[in-house]
Amino acid sequence: MPSIQNTIIEFNFTLLLGRIYKNKAKSEEDIM
């Protein structure tokens, strides 16, 4: 079942990237 594991890892990675991007946008708003 490596395909399912890879899908879960990719999904978690996407969530992590989205969270980092959101935090970045938030901190940039605070600086403005």
PDBQT receptor file of N, H, CA, C and O in Angstrom, charges set to zero:
ATOM      1  N   MET A   1       0.834  -1.226   0.000  1.00  0.00    +0.000 N 
ATOM      2  CA  MET A   1       0.000   0.000   0.000  1.00  0.00    +0.000 C 
ATOM      3  C   MET A   1       0.864   1.270   0.000  1.00  0.00    +0.000 C 
ATOM      4  O   MET A   1       0.576   2.202   0.752  1.00  0.00    +0.000 OA
ATOM      5  N   PRO A   2       1.894   1.324  -0.810  1.00  0.00    +0.000 N 
ATOM      6  CA  PRO A   2       2.741   2.529  -0.806  1.00  0.00    +0.000 C 
ATOM      7  C   PRO A   2       2.038   3.725  -1.417  1.00  0.00    +0.000 C 
ATOM      8  O   PRO A   2       2.317   4.866  -1.049  1.00  0.00    +0.000 OA
ATOM      9  N   SER A   3       1.127   3.475  -2.348  1.00  0.00    +0.000 N 
ATOM     10  H   SER A   3       0.900   2.548  -2.647  1.00  0.00    +0.000 HD
ATOM     11  CA  SER A   3       0.453   4.600  -3.017  1.00  0.00    +0.000 C 
ATOM     12  C   SER A   3      -0.404   5.387  -2.027  1.00  0.00    +0.000 C 
ATOM     13  O   SER A   3      -0.419   6.617  -2.062  1.00  0.00    +0.000 OA
ATOM     14  N   ILE A   4      -1.113   4.688  -1.149  1.00  0.00    +0.000 N 
ATOM     15  H   ILE A   4      -1.100   3.688  -1.121  1.00  0.00    +0.000 HD
ATOM     16  CA  ILE A   4      -1.952   5.376  -0.156  1.00  0.00    +0.000 C 
ATOM     17  C   ILE A   4      -1.074   6.186   0.789  1.00  0.00    +0.000 C 
ATOM     18  O   ILE A   4      -1.411   7.316   1.143  1.00  0.00    +0.000 OA
ATOM     19  N   GLN A   5       0.055   5.605   1.196  1.00  0.00    +0.000 N 
ATOM     20  H   GLN A   5       0.329   4.688   0.908  1.00  0.00    +0.000 HD
ATOM     21  CA  GLN A   5       0.958   6.308   2.114  1.00  0.00    +0.000 C 
ATOM     22  C   GLN A   5       1.482   7.572   1.444  1.00  0.00    +0.000 C 
ATOM     23  O   GLN A   5       1.541   8.631   2.069  1.00  0.00    +0.000 OA
ATOM     24  N   ASN A   6       1.863   7.464   0.174  1.00  0.00    +0.000 N 
ATOM     25  H   ASN A   6       1.816   6.604  -0.334  1.00  0.00    +0.000 HD
ATOM     26  CA  ASN A   6       2.384   8.629  -0.543  1.00  0.00    +0.000 C 
ATOM     27  C   ASN A   6       1.318   9.712  -0.638  1.00  0.00    +0.000 C 
ATOM     28  O   ASN A   6       1.619  10.898  -0.505  1.00  0.00    +0.000 OA
ATOM     29  N   THR A   7       0.069   9.303  -0.869  1.00  0.00    +0.000 N 
ATOM     30  H   THR A   7      -0.175   8.339  -0.977  1.00  0.00    +0.000 HD
ATOM     31  CA  THR A   7      -1.017  10.280  -0.970  1.00  0.00    +0.000 C 
ATOM     32  C   THR A   7      -1.182  11.021   0.350  1.00  0.00    +0.000 C 
ATOM     33  O   THR A   7      -1.361  12.239   0.366  1.00  0.00    +0.000 OA
ATOM     34  N   ILE A   8      -1.122  10.283   1.457  1.00  0.00    +0.000 N 
ATOM     35  H   ILE A   8      -0.977   9.293   1.444  1.00  0.00    +0.000 HD
ATOM     36  CA  ILE A   8      -1.272  10.910   2.780  1.00  0.00    +0.000 C 
ATOM     37  C   ILE A   8      -0.118  11.870   3.027  1.00  0.00    +0.000 C 
ATOM     38  O   ILE A   8      -0.324  12.974   3.531  1.00  0.00    +0.000 OA
ATOM     39  N   ILE A   9       1.102  11.453   2.672  1.00  0.00    +0.000 N 
ATOM     40  H   ILE A   9       1.269  10.556   2.262  1.00  0.00    +0.000 HD
ATOM     41  CA  ILE A   9       2.272  12.319   2.887  1.00  0.00    +0.000 C 
ATOM     42  C   ILE A   9       2.127  13.587   2.051  1.00  0.00    +0.000 C 
ATOM     43  O   ILE A   9       2.388  14.686   2.540  1.00  0.00    +0.000 OA
ATOM     44  N   GLU A  10       1.713  13.442   0.797  1.00  0.00    +0.000 N 
ATOM     45  H   GLU A  10       1.501  12.549   0.400  1.00  0.00    +0.000 HD
ATOM     46  CA  GLU A  10       1.546  14.614  -0.072  1.00  0.00    +0.000 C 
ATOM     47  C   GLU A  10       0.466  15.530   0.486  1.00  0.00    +0.000 C 
ATOM     48  O   GLU A  10       0.606  16.752   0.448  1.00  0.00    +0.000 OA
ATOM     49  N   PHE A  11      -0.610  14.946   1.005  1.00  0.00    +0.000 N 
ATOM     50  H   PHE A  11      -0.724  13.953   1.036  1.00  0.00    +0.000 HD
ATOM     51  CA  PHE A  11      -1.703  15.741   1.557  1.00  0.00    +0.000 C 
ATOM     52  C   PHE A  11      -1.222  16.535   2.768  1.00  0.00    +0.000 C 
ATOM     53  O   PHE A  11      -1.504  17.728   2.885  1.00  0.00    +0.000 OA
ATOM     54  N   ASN A  12      -0.494  15.869   3.671  1.00  0.00    +0.000 N 
ATOM     55  H   ASN A  12      -0.265  14.901   3.576  1.00  0.00    +0.000 HD
ATOM     56  CA  ASN A  12       0.031  16.550   4.860  1.00  0.00    +0.000 C 
ATOM     57  C   ASN A  12       1.007  17.641   4.454  1.00  0.00    +0.000 C 
ATOM     58  O   ASN A  12       1.022  18.716   5.053  1.00  0.00    +0.000 OA
ATOM     59  N   PHE A  13       1.829  17.371   3.432  1.00  0.00    +0.000 N 
ATOM     60  H   PHE A  13       1.817  16.498   2.945  1.00  0.00    +0.000 HD
ATOM     61  CA  PHE A  13       2.809  18.358   2.972  1.00  0.00    +0.000 C 
ATOM     62  C   PHE A  13       2.087  19.582   2.423  1.00  0.00    +0.000 C 
ATOM     63  O   PHE A  13       2.505  20.716   2.660  1.00  0.00    +0.000 OA
ATOM     64  N   THR A  14       0.999  19.349   1.689  1.00  0.00    +0.000 N 
ATOM     65  H   THR A  14       0.659  18.429   1.497  1.00  0.00    +0.000 HD
ATOM     66  CA  THR A  14       0.232  20.468   1.132  1.00  0.00    +0.000 C 
ATOM     67  C   THR A  14      -0.385  21.300   2.255  1.00  0.00    +0.000 C 
ATOM     68  O   THR A  14      -0.378  22.530   2.199  1.00  0.00    +0.000 OA
ATOM     69  N   LEU A  15      -0.919  20.626   3.273  1.00  0.00    +0.000 N 
ATOM     70  H   LEU A  15      -0.925  19.627   3.319  1.00  0.00    +0.000 HD
ATOM     71  CA  LEU A  15      -1.496  21.349   4.415  1.00  0.00    +0.000 C 
ATOM     72  C   LEU A  15      -0.429  22.194   5.089  1.00  0.00    +0.000 C 
ATOM     73  O   LEU A  15      -0.666  23.350   5.439  1.00  0.00    +0.000 OA
ATOM     74  N   LEU A  16       0.757  21.603   5.269  1.00  0.00    +0.000 N 
ATOM     75  H   LEU A  16       0.950  20.664   4.984  1.00  0.00    +0.000 HD
ATOM     76  CA  LEU A  16       1.856  22.310   5.931  1.00  0.00    +0.000 C 
ATOM     77  C   LEU A  16       2.243  23.539   5.115  1.00  0.00    +0.000 C 
ATOM     78  O   LEU A  16       2.425  24.622   5.672  1.00  0.00    +0.000 OA
ATOM     79  N   LEU A  17       2.371  23.380   3.802  1.00  0.00    +0.000 N 
ATOM     80  H   LEU A  17       2.224  22.501   3.349  1.00  0.00    +0.000 HD
ATOM     81  CA  LEU A  17       2.728  24.518   2.940  1.00  0.00    +0.000 C 
ATOM     82  C   LEU A  17       1.660  25.601   3.043  1.00  0.00    +0.000 C 
ATOM     83  O   LEU A  17       1.986  26.783   3.147  1.00  0.00    +0.000 OA
ATOM     84  N   GLY A  18       0.391  25.210   3.014  1.00  0.00    +0.000 N 
ATOM     85  H   GLY A  18       0.126  24.249   2.930  1.00  0.00    +0.000 HD
ATOM     86  CA  GLY A  18      -0.696  26.178   3.103  1.00  0.00    +0.000 C 
ATOM     87  C   GLY A  18      -0.656  26.937   4.415  1.00  0.00    +0.000 C 
ATOM     88  O   GLY A  18      -0.907  28.141   4.450  1.00  0.00    +0.000 OA
ATOM     89  N   ARG A  19      -0.338  26.233   5.498  1.00  0.00    +0.000 N 
ATOM     90  H   ARG A  19      -0.133  25.255   5.470  1.00  0.00    +0.000 HD
ATOM     91  CA  ARG A  19      -0.284  26.879   6.815  1.00  0.00    +0.000 C 
ATOM     92  C   ARG A  19       0.868  27.879   6.847  1.00  0.00    +0.000 C 
ATOM     93  O   ARG A  19       0.711  28.994   7.344  1.00  0.00    +0.000 OA
ATOM     94  N   ILE A  20       2.022  27.484   6.318  1.00  0.00    +0.000 N 
ATOM     95  H   ILE A  20       2.149  26.578   5.914  1.00  0.00    +0.000 HD
ATOM     96  CA  ILE A  20       3.180  28.385   6.298  1.00  0.00    +0.000 C 
ATOM     97  C   ILE A  20       2.853  29.614   5.455  1.00  0.00    +0.000 C 
ATOM     98  O   ILE A  20       3.174  30.740   5.837  1.00  0.00    +0.000 OA
ATOM     99  N   TYR A  21       2.211  29.394   4.306  1.00  0.00    +0.000 N 
ATOM    100  H   TYR A  21       1.951  28.480   3.996  1.00  0.00    +0.000 HD
ATOM    101  CA  TYR A  21       1.869  30.514   3.422  1.00  0.00    +0.000 C 
ATOM    102  C   TYR A  21       0.902  31.463   4.118  1.00  0.00    +0.000 C 
ATOM    103  O   TYR A  21       1.039  32.683   4.022  1.00  0.00    +0.000 OA
ATOM    104  N   LYS A  22      -0.076  30.894   4.821  1.00  0.00    +0.000 N 
ATOM    105  H   LYS A  22      -0.186  29.903   4.899  1.00  0.00    +0.000 HD
ATOM    106  CA  LYS A  22      -1.055  31.730   5.540  1.00  0.00    +0.000 C 
ATOM    107  C   LYS A  22      -0.359  32.552   6.617  1.00  0.00    +0.000 C 
ATOM    108  O   LYS A  22      -0.611  33.750   6.747  1.00  0.00    +0.000 OA
ATOM    109  N   ASN A  23       0.515  31.913   7.387  1.00  0.00    +0.000 N 
ATOM    110  H   ASN A  23       0.720  30.940   7.281  1.00  0.00    +0.000 HD
ATOM    111  CA  ASN A  23       1.235  32.618   8.453  1.00  0.00    +0.000 C 
ATOM    112  C   ASN A  23       2.089  33.731   7.862  1.00  0.00    +0.000 C 
ATOM    113  O   ASN A  23       2.186  34.814   8.439  1.00  0.00    +0.000 OA
ATOM    114  N   LYS A  24       2.711  33.470   6.708  1.00  0.00    +0.000 N 
ATOM    115  H   LYS A  24       2.632  32.590   6.238  1.00  0.00    +0.000 HD
ATOM    116  CA  LYS A  24       3.555  34.471   6.062  1.00  0.00    +0.000 C 
ATOM    117  C   LYS A  24       2.704  35.682   5.670  1.00  0.00    +0.000 C 
ATOM    118  O   LYS A  24       3.087  36.823   5.925  1.00  0.00    +0.000 OA
ATOM    119  N   ALA A  25       1.554  35.428   5.052  1.00  0.00    +0.000 N 
ATOM    120  H   ALA A  25       1.243  34.501   4.845  1.00  0.00    +0.000 HD
ATOM    121  CA  ALA A  25       0.674  36.517   4.624  1.00  0.00    +0.000 C 
ATOM    122  C   ALA A  25       0.190  37.298   5.840  1.00  0.00    +0.000 C 
ATOM    123  O   ALA A  25       0.082  38.523   5.794  1.00  0.00    +0.000 OA
ATOM    124  N   LYS A  26      -0.099  36.591   6.924  1.00  0.00    +0.000 N 
ATOM    125  H   LYS A  26      -0.011  35.595   6.962  1.00  0.00    +0.000 HD
ATOM    126  CA  LYS A  26      -0.581  37.250   8.146  1.00  0.00    +0.000 C 
ATOM    127  C   LYS A  26       0.499  38.175   8.705  1.00  0.00    +0.000 C 
ATOM    128  O   LYS A  26       0.220  39.330   9.027  1.00  0.00    +0.000 OA
ATOM    129  N   SER A  27       1.721  37.678   8.820  1.00  0.00    +0.000 N 
ATOM    130  H   SER A  27       1.948  36.740   8.559  1.00  0.00    +0.000 HD
ATOM    131  CA  SER A  27       2.797  38.493   9.398  1.00  0.00    +0.000 C 
ATOM    132  C   SER A  27       3.083  39.686   8.498  1.00  0.00    +0.000 C 
ATOM    133  O   SER A  27       3.422  40.761   8.992  1.00  0.00    +0.000 OA
ATOM    134  N   GLU A  28       2.953  39.517   7.183  1.00  0.00    +0.000 N 
ATOM    135  H   GLU A  28       2.677  38.644   6.782  1.00  0.00    +0.000 HD
ATOM    136  CA  GLU A  28       3.177  40.645   6.273  1.00  0.00    +0.000 C 
ATOM    137  C   GLU A  28       2.083  41.688   6.471  1.00  0.00    +0.000 C 
ATOM    138  O   GLU A  28       2.341  42.888   6.375  1.00  0.00    +0.000 OA
ATOM    139  N   GLU A  29       0.869  41.237   6.744  1.00  0.00    +0.000 N 
ATOM    140  H   GLU A  29       0.659  40.262   6.821  1.00  0.00    +0.000 HD
ATOM    141  CA  GLU A  29      -0.229  42.183   7.002  1.00  0.00    +0.000 C 
ATOM    142  C   GLU A  29       0.055  42.956   8.279  1.00  0.00    +0.000 C 
ATOM    143  O   GLU A  29      -0.197  44.159   8.347  1.00  0.00    +0.000 OA
ATOM    144  N   ASP A  30       0.577  42.276   9.291  1.00  0.00    +0.000 N 
ATOM    145  H   ASP A  30       0.782  41.299   9.236  1.00  0.00    +0.000 HD
ATOM    146  CA  ASP A  30       0.883  42.939  10.562  1.00  0.00    +0.000 C 
ATOM    147  C   ASP A  30       1.956  44.002  10.359  1.00  0.00    +0.000 C 
ATOM    148  O   ASP A  30       1.929  45.053  10.999  1.00  0.00    +0.000 OA
ATOM    149  N   ILE A  31       2.906  43.721   9.460  1.00  0.00    +0.000 N 
ATOM    150  H   ILE A  31       2.929  42.867   8.939  1.00  0.00    +0.000 HD
ATOM    151  CA  ILE A  31       3.990  44.692   9.227  1.00  0.00    +0.000 C 
ATOM    152  C   ILE A  31       3.437  45.943   8.539  1.00  0.00    +0.000 C 
ATOM    153  O   ILE A  31       3.851  47.060   8.850  1.00  0.00    +0.000 OA
ATOM    154  N   MET A  32       2.508  45.753   7.611  1.00  0.00    +0.000 N 
ATOM    155  H   MET A  32       2.172  44.846   7.359  1.00  0.00    +0.000 HD
ATOM    156  CA  MET A  32       1.955  46.898   6.863  1.00  0.00    +0.000 C 
ATOM    157  C   MET A  32       1.340  47.929   7.801  1.00  0.00    +0.000 C 
ATOM    158  O   MET A  32       0.830  48.952   7.345  1.00  0.00    +0.000 OA
TER     159      MET A  32
